[in-house]
Amino acid sequence: MINTMVSMGKTTIGLIGGGNMGTAILAGIGRTFAVRVCEADSKRAQVLKRRFRVAVMDITTVVRQSGIVILAVKPQSFEEVLAGVRPFVTKRHLIISIAAGITCRYIEKRLGHGIRVVRTMPNLPAQVGEGMTAVCAGKRATRADLQKARQIFNGIGQAVVVEEKWMDAVTAVSGSGPAYVFLFVECLQKAAVSLGLKKDLSEQLVTQTLKGGLALLEKSKEDAGVLRARVTSKGGTTQAAMDVFFKNKFEEIFERALQAAQKRAKELSLSI
C-alpha cells in the first residue's frame, strides 16, 4: 500500500495504492509537487523511493496531512483501505477513487456523512502520459472538486467530466479500450506474417501505420469515416479488405463486445 503526499498550493494530495495506475499518477504529479510515499511491500517501496526520490510515510500521517486522498487500489482491496482511512477522514477531505465498479455512494456510506467523493476511470496509457480518464462527482462533491480531479488526471493524459450513470459505458470504451487496440495490433501483425513477411518487419509496419493513422486522425480533425473513405479507392486493394470486414459484420462485433463489457461492469458494481 502506498500513501503519497503532494503539495498543491495549500492543498496536500495523498495517494494510496502503488500499483501500475498509482505509479502512473505519481509520475504525473511528482514532477511538479513534493511527494511522500508509504508502501507495505518493502521491495516496491524501495523501487518507488529510488525512482521518484520520495520519503516513506504511514497511511495515518498521509491522510491526516492531506486535503485530497486518491484511492488507487484494486476493488478487492477497497474495503480494507476504506476501513484504514475512515478514522482519519473528515469533511475537509476530498476522496478520489480510481477503482472500477466502486460507486460514489458505496464510498460515501462507508466513510460517513459529509465526505466529498469523486470517482474516476483512468486507463493503462496513463503509464506513458497518454491516459484517458473520466471523472464524475459524488453527492457532495463540488465543481471545484471536479476541477481539482481533472487537474490531477490531466497530468497523465486527458480528463473529462461525465455523469456517474455513464461510468460503466466509459469503462467499456476507454477503460478496457487499450486491450481492443492491442488485440487489433496483434491480429494485424499475425496476418502480416501469414502473408510471408518477417515478424520484425510486420511489427514495424503495423506499429508505425497505427501511430501514423492516429496522428492523422488527431491533427486533421476529420471524422474517422471520412479518412477511411479517403484511403479506400473504389475497386482497389483497400476496398477488397473493407468488403471482407463488412461481410463479416466487423462493426457489429465491436458493438457486441462493448455491450458485453458494459454489462460486466454493471454486474461488478452491483456485486460490491
N, C-alpha and C positions, 0 to 999 in steps of 0.2 A: 504494500500500500504506500502511495506517495502523497505527500502534502506539500504544496508549493505556495509560497507567499510572494506576491508580486506587487510592487508599489505602482499605483496608477493614479497619480496626483495624490489626493489624500486617501485614496482607497487602496486596500491591500487585497490581492487575489490569492486564495488558497486553492490549490489543485490536488484533488485526492484521486489517485489512480495513475500508475506508471507504466501502463501497457503501451501498445502501439499508438493509440489515439492520445493518451495522456502525454506521451513523449513528444508527439507532433505539436500539441498545444504548447507544451513547454518550450519547444524550439521556436515556435512562432512568437511567443510573448517574451521569452527570455532574452532576446536580443535587445529589447527596449527597456525592460524593467528588472529590478533586483529580485532574486529568487531564493527561496528556502525550500528544501526537499526533505521528506521523510518517506522511507521505503522499507517495508517489512522484510523484503528479500534483500539480504545484505549484499549479495553479488550485484543485484540490479541497482541497489543504492550506490555502490561504488562506481558503476558504469555511468550513471547519471551525474554523479558528483564530478567525475573526471571530464565528461563531455561538456557539461554545462557550467562547471565551476560553481556549484551551489553548495550551501551548507545543509546538513541533515537535521531535521526537526521532527517532533512528535505531533500527532494529529490534534491533540488538545491545544497546544500552543498555536498551531497554524489557524485553527478555527477561531480561537479567541482573538487573534490579531488580524483576522481577515474581515473585510466588508463583503467580499464576494467569495463564495466557495463553489468550485467546479467539481462535480462528482463524475469523474472519468473512470468509472468501473463498470464491469460487466453486470448484466441483470442478476445473475446467480449470486453475486457478492453484494447486491444492493442493500438487502435487508440488514446485513451485518454492518455495513458502512453507515446507514442511517441511524442505527442504534448507537454507533460510536460517536457520531457528531451531535445527536439530539441534545445531550445535556449542555452543550456549549453554544447552540444556535439560538439567536434571539431575533427580534423583529428588525433589527438593524441589518441583518444579513440578507444578501441576495444569493439564492441557491440556484446553480445552473447544472442541469443533468445532461449527459450525452448518452444515457443508457436506452437502447432500443426497447420499445414496448412499455416503458415505465411512464405512466401518465403524471401530469402535474398534480392531479387530485391525490394520487397514491402518495406522493412525497409530502404534500401538504398535510394529509391526515396523520402521517407518522411523525412529522416534525412539529406539529402543533399549529394552533390558530395564529394568523397574522404573518406567517412566513411567506416571503415573496419567492416564487419559483419560476424559472424559465427552463423550458425543455428544448433540447436541440437534437438534430440528427446530422452529424458530420459524416464524411466518407473517407476511405483509405488514402486517396491522393493528397489529403492533408499532410501526409508524411513528406511530401515534396513541395509544400506550399501551394498546392493547386486543388485544395478541397472544396466541396460544395456543402454548405451547412444550412439547414432550415431551422428557424428559431420561432418558438411560439410562447405565449405568455400564460402563466397560471392565473388563478382568480385574483390575486392581489398584486401581481407584477405590474409595474408602471411602464409608460412609454420610454422613460429614461432607462429603466432596467433592460428593455429590449435593445435600446441603443448601445448600452454597455456590452451586452452579449454580442451584438453584431460587430462591435469594435474588436472584441477579443477574437472572434472567429474569422473576421476579415484578415487577421494576421496569418491565417493558414490557408487562404484562398478567398472564396466569396461567401457571403451570408445573406439570406433573405428571410423576411418575416412572413409566416403563414399562420392560419388558424389551426388550433390543435387537431381539429377534425380531419385535417388533410395530412397529418403526420404519417399515417400508415401508407398512404399513397406515395408520399415523399420517400419513405423507407424503400418501397418497391422500385422507385425510379432512380434516385441518386444514391441512397444508402447501399442498395445491392447493385446498382448500375455498373460500378467498376468491374464486377465479375462478368457482366454481359460483354463488356469491351474486351476483357481478357479472353473470354470464350471465342469471340469473333476473330481475334488475332490468332488464337491457337488453331482454329479451324482453317483460316486463310493460309497460314504457314504450312499446315499439313497438306492442304490442297495444292499449294505451290510445289511442294516436294513430290507429290504424286504426278506432277507434270514432267518430272525429271530434273528439276533444279536442285542444287545442293542446299543442305539445311541452313548453312550460314548465309548464303545468298538470299534464300527465301525469307529469312528473318529480317535481313536488311531491307529488302524490297517492301515487305509488309509494314514494318515499323515506320519507315520514312514516309510511305504512302499514307499511313494513318495520320502521322504528325502533320504532313502537308495538307491533307484534307481538312483536318480540324482547324489548322491555321487559316486556310482559305475561308472556311465557314465563318470563323470569328471575325476576320478582317473585312470580308466582303459585305457583311451584314445582310446577305441574301438568304432566303429560305433554303433549307436543305433540298427540298424538292426541285427548286429552280436550278440549283447547282448540279443535281443529279441529271436533270434533263439536258443540261449543257454538255455533260460528258457523254451522254447517250445519243449517238448518231443513229438515225433510222437505218435498220438493216446492217449495222456494224457489229463489232465484237462485243461491245458493252451491252447492246440490245439483246444479243444472244444470251448473255449471262442473266440479264434482267428478266428475260422470258422464263428462265428456269426458276428464279426466285419467286416470281409472281405465280407461276403454275403451282408451286409447292406451298403457296399461301404464307410467304415469309412474314408479311405484316401481321397476319392473324396469329402466328406463333408468338410474336412479341407481345401482342395483346393478351393472349392466354397466360404467358409467362409472368407478366407484370400483375395480372389479376390474381394469379396463384400466390405471388409474393405478398401482395396487399392482404389477401385473405389470411395468410400465415401470420403476418404482423398483427392483425386484429386478434387472431386466436392467442398469440403470445401475450398480448396486452390483457385480454380477458382472463387468462390463466394466472395472472400475478395477483 
